[in-house]
Amino acid sequence: MNELLLIALAYLIGSVPTSVWVSRRFFGIDIRDYGSGNAGATNTYRVLGAKWGTFVMIIDMIKGVIATSLYVVLPQHLIQNDLYLTNLMIGLGLGAVLGHIFPIWAGFRGGKGVATMFGMILAIQPLVAVCCVGVFLLVLYLTRFVSLSSMLAGVSFAVFILFIFNDDVTLYRVFSVGVALMIILTHQKNINRILNGTESKVPIFKYRDRRRQRRKNN
C-alpha cells in the first residue's frame, strides 16, 4: 500500500506541466498550440528559445529525480534489499514519466517524457546517465537536432545497461529496452521530418555555423 501511494505521488509530481505553465505565465500562450504541439523541452526550445527550453528541460529532469527518490520517506525496515529498492525506484520513475506524458494538471496532454526519464535514470544509475548525456551532447553538437539526440541517447541507454555495464537486474534490463523503443516510437513524426529535411534545429552553436558558412563563402 505504501508503494502504491508513493507511485501515485510520483505521477502527480511528473504531471507538473512545466512548459505549459511557463508559456502561459510569461508569454500568454499555450506551448501546445505552437511548433510541434508538444509540451516538452524540445518544442520550448523551438518556440520560446534556448533560455526557456533549458529551464523547462532542467525542471522536467528534477521532477524525475525527486519522484524516483520518494523511497526515502519509507521506514528503513520496509526496504527489503537492493533488488527491491531498484524495482521500487523504477516504478516511481515510470509513474513520473507517465505523469509527464499524461499530466492531470494539463488535460492529459503532455510531452514525450525524455527529460523526466533522464532524471529517473540519474537517480538510479548516475554513471549511466552521465554516459547518456555525453551521447546526447555529442549528437546535438554535430546535428543540432534535439529529437535525434534524444533518440540516440535513449538507444545508448539500452546499450550501456545490456552490454557495457551489464546490469544484472532483470527488470532494469527490460526497462532499458522499453525506454529505447518508447523514445523511438514517440519520435516518429520527428524521424519523418528529419528524413524530409523539415526538422527544426535548436538555435545553438550559431557562431560555429557562421564560421563554417564564412569558410564556404571564402
N, C-alpha and C positions, 0 to 999 in steps of 0.2 A: 504493500500500500504506500509506504514512504517513497519508493522508487517511482511509482506511477504519478504521485503528486509532484515530484521533482521534474519528471519529464513534461508534465503539463505546464509547470512554471517555466521550463526551458522553452517550450513552444511560445509562451506569452512573451518571453524576452526576445526570441527570434522574430516575433511578429512586429516589433517596433519598426515602422516603415521609414527609415532614415531619410531616404531620397525624397519620398513624398512629403514628409514634414518640412524638410529643408526647402524644397521647391515652392511649397505653399507659403511658408513663413517669410522667406527672403525675396521671392520672385513673383508671388501671386499667381503661380501656375501649378498644374499637376504634371509632374515629370512624365507620367504615363500617357499624356496627350501629345508628346513630342518625341522626335527621334525614332527609336525602335519601339517605343511604347512600353519599355521595360523599366521596372522600378529598382534598378541596381546601379552600381558604381560606374559601369561602362557607359550606360546611357547618360548618367550625370556628367561624366567627362565630356560626352558628345554635346550635350545641350547647355550645361551650366559652366563648363570649363574645368581646367585641371585642379584648381584650388578646391572647389566644392566636390569634384569627383574623388579627390584624395581623402577629403574629410569623410565622405559617405563610406568609402572603402574601409577606412580605419575603424569607424564606429561599427560597421557591419562585422568586421573581424572581431572586435571587442565583444559583440553580442555572442559570437560563437565561443570565445574563451570563457566568458562568465557563465554561460549556460552549461558548458561541458564541465565546469569546475563546481557545479552546485553540490556535488557529492560531499563537499567539505562540511555541509551542515548536518550530515548524518553522524550519529554517535560512532565512535571508532569501532566499537564491538560489532556493529552491523556490517562493516566492510570485511567480508569473509577472507578474501585473498586477492592477489594481483589480477587473476583472471576475472574474478567478479568485478573488480574495480574498472578494468579496461572495458568490459562489456557494458557496465553502467554508464561510463563516460561516452561510449559510442551511442547508447540510447539517448542520453541527454543531448549530445551534439546533433543527432538526427532530428530530435524534437525541435531544436532551434532552427535547423535548416528548413524543416517543414514549415515552421512559423514564418520564416523569411519568404518562402515561395508562396505560401497561402496565409498572409497576415490577417488576423482577426480585426486589427485596428485599421485596416485599409481595404475593406471589402474583398478580402481574399485574393487580391491582385498584387503580387509582389514581384521580386526579382528572381534570379536563377540560383541564388544561394551560394555562389562560388566564394565570396569573401567570408561569409559566415562559416562555410565548410572549412575554409583555411584556418579560421580561428579555432574551430573544433580540433583540427589536426595539430595546431600549435599547442593546444592544451594537452593532447595525448602523447604526441611524438614531436617534440620541439626540433630535433635534428632533422627529421624527415621534412618537417615544414620549412626549415631553412633551405634545404636542398631544392624543394619545390619552388621557393621564392627565387632561387638562383636561375632555375629554368624559365620561370615567368619573366624575370627581368632581362635575361639574355634574348628571349624571343621578342619581347617588347622593344628592346633596343634595335634589333635587326629589322623588325617589320612595322612597329608602332600599332599593331592590331592587338587590342586588349583581349578580344574574343579568342584569337588564335593563341595568345599567350596563356590564357586560362585553360584552354583545351589541352595544350601540350603539358602544362603543369599538372593537370588532373591525370593525364595518362602517365606522366612520370611518377606520380604518387604511387600508382599501382606497381610500376616497375621497381621503385625503391623498396616497397614493402615485400613484394614477392621474390625479388631476385637479389637485390643489393644488400638490404638489411635482413632479409629472410626472416621476417617476424613469424613466430610460431603460434600466435593466437589465431585460431581458425576464423572467428567472426571478423577480426580485423583484416585478414587477407580477403575474405569475401567482400567486406565493406570497401576495400581499396579498389577492387574490380568494379563494384557498383558505382563508386564515385566516378571512375573513368568513363563508364558507359553513360551515366546520367549527364555528365558535363557535355559529352558529345551529342547526346540526344536533345538536350535543351539548347544547343547552339546550332541546330540545323539551318535556321534562317541565316545565321552569321556565316556558316560554311558556304551556303549558296551565294551570299553577297561577295565573299572573298573570291569564289570561283568566277563570278561575273564581273569582278573588279569594281564593285559599288560599295564595299565595306568602308566605313569611315575610319580614319586613323586619328589617334589621340594627338592633341596639339603639344607634343613634347619633342625634344631633340630638334627644335626648329633651327637652331644655329648650325647643328651638324648638317641638316638638309640644305641650308643655304650655302654652306661651304661646298658641298657636293655639286650643287647647281652651278656655283661660280666656276668650279673646275671644269664642268661640262661646257660651259659657255666659252671658257678660255681655250 
